């Protein structure tokens, strides 16, 4: 894939048999340390060519070699850059790093494939000629809004780690109007299925006689976090839209459309990483 097709994408370094792209995190890294050993499947995944599960399948199928011999153990230790890794007989070269934002429509499942045959978010990329990309975090089927995708596992892990990930902002319509006590309870948190569910902040944006729109900010996101919390407090969610991840806004991006994240957005995302733990 050429930089011409994706002007905001970052190319991998060239040279050698395994060229790992530094990604946006490299500028913030400390002194370079000796490369550690990684399992072979992880090496393929970190190169951005496929998911860890798919990498393990390719290794088990005998499609991957190390220093000229086929290796069928996904956990076989490899030092990237020092050993010759091949896949289907070709030198393994890190994929061009891509970072993009999608306005996920309601009704799509955040998954590569769905066992029930439901449409997934990848329908939005049909015909775009994309390489392997993974969603960074999730939005459930009934939710919509901003969702990142990337083939940079380290970047994705940093953004989804509750200790380092940026705050996430939602607009939520509910079937009622909360009072001050209910808003305080959302902030303090509730217990549900053995988990403590709380919000970083919550405010009423507007209300009618029967419904209200809330702005909810999370510093972590458990499975169906907002829906479960509001149900315990006494409300059903009518609509849930994620409108921002850290400093990156959904803006005017149309439903089902995607765009590449720019250099400045990537830098600002990293700058905001850690804010959830620092401000909580």
C-alpha positions as CSV (number, residue, x, y, z in Angstrom):
1,X,0.0,0.0,0.0
2,X,1.4,3.3,-1.0
3,X,1.7,6.5,0.9
4,X,-0.1,8.2,-2.0
5,X,-3.2,6.2,-1.3
6,X,-3.1,7.0,2.4
7,X,-1.4,10.4,2.9
8,X,-1.7,10.4,6.7
9,X,-0.4,6.9,7.1
10,X,3.0,6.2,8.5
11,X,5.3,3.9,6.4
12,X,7.4,1.2,8.0
13,X,11.2,1.6,8.0
14,X,12.8,-0.2,5.2
15,X,15.8,-2.5,5.2
16,X,16.4,-6.0,6.5
17,X,13.9,-8.8,6.6
18,X,11.7,-7.4,9.5
19,X,11.2,-3.6,9.5
20,X,9.2,-2.6,12.5
21,X,7.5,0.8,12.2
22,X,8.2,3.1,15.2
23,X,4.6,4.5,15.2
24,X,3.6,7.7,17.0
25,X,4.8,6.4,20.4
26,X,8.5,6.3,19.3
27,X,9.0,10.1,19.8
28,X,8.1,9.7,23.5
29,X,10.3,6.6,24.1
30,X,13.4,6.6,26.2
31,X,16.7,5.2,25.4
32,X,16.7,2.2,23.0
33,X,17.1,-1.1,24.8
34,X,18.2,-4.5,23.4
35,X,15.3,-6.1,21.5
36,X,13.6,-8.8,23.7
37,X,12.5,-12.1,22.4
38,X,8.9,-12.5,21.4
39,X,6.7,-15.4,20.5
40,X,6.6,-15.9,16.7
41,X,2.8,-15.3,16.5
42,X,3.3,-12.0,18.4
43,X,6.1,-11.0,16.0
44,X,3.7,-11.3,13.1
45,X,1.0,-9.4,15.0
46,X,3.3,-6.6,16.0
47,X,4.3,-6.3,12.3
48,X,0.7,-5.4,11.6
49,X,0.1,-8.1,9.0
50,X,-2.7,-9.9,10.9
51,X,-4.2,-10.5,14.4
52,X,-2.5,-12.6,17.0
53,X,-5.0,-15.4,16.5
54,X,-4.6,-15.4,12.8
55,X,-0.8,-15.3,13.2
56,X,-1.0,-18.5,15.3
57,X,-3.1,-20.2,12.7
58,X,-0.6,-19.3,10.0
59,X,2.3,-20.6,12.1
60,X,0.5,-23.9,12.8
61,X,-0.3,-24.2,9.1
62,X,3.4,-24.2,8.3
63,X,3.4,-20.9,6.5
64,X,6.0,-19.2,8.6
65,X,9.8,-19.7,8.7
66,X,12.6,-18.6,10.9
67,X,16.2,-18.5,9.6
68,X,15.3,-20.7,6.7
69,X,13.3,-23.4,8.4
70,X,9.5,-23.8,9.0
71,X,8.4,-23.3,12.5
72,X,5.0,-24.6,13.7
73,X,5.2,-23.3,17.3
74,X,3.4,-19.9,17.7
75,X,5.4,-19.3,20.9
76,X,8.8,-20.0,19.3
77,X,11.1,-17.2,20.6
78,X,12.3,-14.7,18.0
79,X,14.4,-11.5,18.2
80,X,12.9,-9.2,15.6
81,X,15.6,-7.7,13.4
82,X,18.2,-10.4,14.3
83,X,16.5,-13.4,12.8
84,X,15.1,-13.9,9.3
85,X,11.3,-14.3,9.5
86,X,9.4,-15.3,6.4
87,X,5.8,-15.9,5.6
88,X,4.7,-17.9,2.6
89,X,8.3,-17.8,1.5
90,X,8.6,-14.0,1.5
91,X,10.6,-11.9,4.0
92,X,8.3,-10.5,6.7
93,X,8.1,-6.7,6.4
94,X,6.1,-4.6,8.8
95,X,2.9,-3.3,7.3
96,X,2.4,0.4,6.7
97,X,1.0,1.8,10.0
98,X,-2.5,3.1,9.7
99,X,-4.6,5.0,12.2
100,X,-8.2,5.9,11.3
101,X,-11.5,7.0,12.8
102,X,-14.9,5.6,11.9
103,X,-18.3,6.9,12.7
104,X,-19.8,3.5,13.6
105,X,-23.5,3.2,12.6
106,X,-26.0,1.7,15.0
107,X,-26.7,-2.0,14.2
108,X,-23.2,-3.1,13.3
109,X,-21.2,-5.5,15.5
110,X,-17.6,-4.5,16.4
111,X,-16.0,-7.8,15.3
112,X,-14.1,-9.1,12.3
113,X,-16.8,-11.8,11.8
114,X,-19.9,-12.6,13.6
115,X,-21.0,-16.2,14.4
116,X,-24.7,-15.1,14.0
117,X,-24.1,-13.7,10.6
118,X,-24.8,-10.1,11.6
119,X,-23.2,-7.2,9.7
120,X,-19.9,-6.0,11.3
121,X,-18.1,-2.7,11.3
122,X,-15.9,-4.0,8.5
123,X,-18.8,-3.5,6.1
124,X,-17.8,0.2,6.2
125,X,-14.4,-0.6,4.6
126,X,-15.7,-2.6,1.7
127,X,-14.0,-1.7,-1.5
128,X,-11.3,0.4,0.2
129,X,-8.5,-2.1,-0.3
130,X,-7.5,-1.9,3.4
131,X,-4.9,-4.2,4.9
132,X,-5.6,-6.0,8.2
133,X,-7.0,-3.5,10.7
134,X,-8.3,-4.1,14.3
135,X,-10.8,-2.0,16.2
136,X,-9.2,-0.1,19.1
137,X,-11.8,-0.7,21.8
138,X,-15.4,-1.5,21.1
139,X,-18.9,-0.1,20.8
140,X,-21.8,-2.5,21.2
141,X,-24.3,-3.2,18.4
142,X,-26.8,-0.6,19.6
143,X,-24.2,2.1,20.1
144,X,-22.8,4.5,17.6
145,X,-20.1,7.1,17.1
146,X,-16.3,7.4,17.2
147,X,-14.3,4.2,16.9
148,X,-10.6,3.9,16.1
149,X,-8.9,1.2,13.9
150,X,-5.3,0.5,13.5
151,X,-2.7,-2.2,12.6
152,X,-0.4,-0.9,15.4
153,X,-1.0,-3.2,18.4
154,X,1.2,-1.2,20.8
155,X,-0.6,2.0,20.0
156,X,-3.9,0.3,20.4
157,X,-2.9,-1.3,23.7
158,X,-1.9,2.1,25.1
159,X,-5.2,3.7,24.2
160,X,-7.3,0.9,25.6
161,X,-5.4,0.4,28.8
162,X,-7.5,2.0,31.6
163,X,-4.3,3.3,33.3
164,X,-3.0,5.1,30.2
165,X,-6.0,5.5,27.8
166,X,-7.6,8.9,27.1
167,X,-11.0,9.9,28.5
168,X,-14.0,9.0,26.3
169,X,-17.0,11.3,25.9
170,X,-20.5,10.2,25.1
171,X,-23.9,11.8,24.4
172,X,-26.6,9.6,25.9
173,X,-30.4,9.9,25.6
174,X,-32.3,8.3,28.5
175,X,-36.0,7.8,29.2
176,X,-36.3,10.2,32.1
177,X,-34.8,13.2,33.8
178,X,-32.3,12.5,36.5
179,X,-32.2,14.5,39.7
180,X,-29.1,15.6,41.6
181,X,-29.0,12.5,43.7
182,X,-29.1,10.2,40.7
183,X,-26.3,12.2,39.0
184,X,-24.3,11.9,42.1
185,X,-24.9,8.2,42.2
186,X,-23.6,7.8,38.7
187,X,-20.4,9.6,39.6
188,X,-19.9,7.7,42.9
189,X,-20.7,4.4,41.1
190,X,-22.9,1.3,41.5
191,X,-22.3,-2.4,41.8
192,X,-23.5,-4.7,39.0
193,X,-22.6,-8.3,38.4
194,X,-19.6,-8.0,40.8
195,X,-18.2,-4.9,39.0
196,X,-18.0,-1.3,40.2
197,X,-19.4,1.0,37.5
198,X,-18.9,4.7,37.7
199,X,-18.5,7.7,35.4
200,X,-15.6,10.3,35.4
201,X,-18.2,13.0,35.0
202,X,-21.9,13.5,34.0
203,X,-24.0,16.5,33.1
204,X,-27.5,17.1,31.8
205,X,-27.2,18.8,28.3
206,X,-30.9,19.3,27.7
207,X,-34.2,17.7,28.8
208,X,-37.8,17.5,27.9
209,X,-40.8,16.3,29.9
210,X,-39.9,12.6,29.5
211,X,-36.3,12.4,28.3
212,X,-32.9,13.9,28.8
213,X,-29.6,14.0,27.0
214,X,-26.6,13.5,29.2
215,X,-22.9,14.1,28.5
216,X,-21.0,11.2,30.1
217,X,-17.2,10.9,30.3
218,X,-15.6,7.6,31.1
219,X,-12.0,7.0,32.2
220,X,-12.5,3.2,31.6
221,X,-15.0,1.2,29.7
222,X,-16.3,-2.1,30.9
223,X,-18.7,-4.2,28.8
224,X,-21.9,-2.2,28.3
225,X,-20.6,0.1,31.0
226,X,-23.0,3.1,30.5
227,X,-26.1,1.0,29.8
228,X,-25.6,-1.2,32.9
229,X,-24.9,1.8,35.2
230,X,-27.9,3.7,34.0
231,X,-30.2,0.7,34.3
232,X,-29.1,0.3,38.0
233,X,-29.8,4.0,38.6
234,X,-33.3,3.5,37.0
235,X,-33.0,4.6,33.3
236,X,-33.0,2.9,30.0
237,X,-30.7,4.2,27.2
238,X,-32.6,5.3,24.1
239,X,-29.5,6.4,22.2
240,X,-25.8,6.3,22.9
241,X,-23.2,8.1,20.7
242,X,-19.5,8.3,21.4
243,X,-18.5,11.8,20.3
244,X,-14.8,12.0,21.4
245,X,-11.8,10.0,22.4
246,X,-9.4,12.2,24.2
247,X,-8.9,15.3,22.0
248,X,-10.2,13.7,18.8
249,X,-13.8,14.7,18.1
250,X,-16.3,12.8,15.9
251,X,-17.2,16.2,14.4
252,X,-19.0,16.1,11.0
253,X,-17.9,12.6,10.0
254,X,-21.0,11.0,8.5
255,X,-22.3,7.7,9.7
256,X,-20.5,4.8,8.1
257,X,-17.7,7.0,6.9
258,X,-14.0,6.9,8.0
259,X,-10.9,9.1,7.8
260,X,-7.3,8.9,8.6
261,X,-6.1,10.4,11.8
262,X,-3.6,13.2,11.2
263,X,-0.1,13.6,12.7
264,X,-1.3,16.3,15.1
265,X,-4.2,14.2,16.3
266,X,-1.9,11.2,17.0
267,X,0.5,13.4,19.0
268,X,-2.3,14.9,21.0
269,X,-3.8,11.5,21.7
270,X,-0.5,10.4,23.2
271,X,-0.2,13.6,25.1
272,X,-3.6,12.9,26.6
273,X,-2.7,9.3,27.5
274,X,-2.6,8.9,31.2
275,X,-5.1,11.7,31.9
276,X,-7.8,9.2,33.1
277,X,-5.6,8.0,35.9
278,X,-4.1,11.4,36.7
279,X,-7.5,13.1,36.9
280,X,-9.5,10.4,38.7
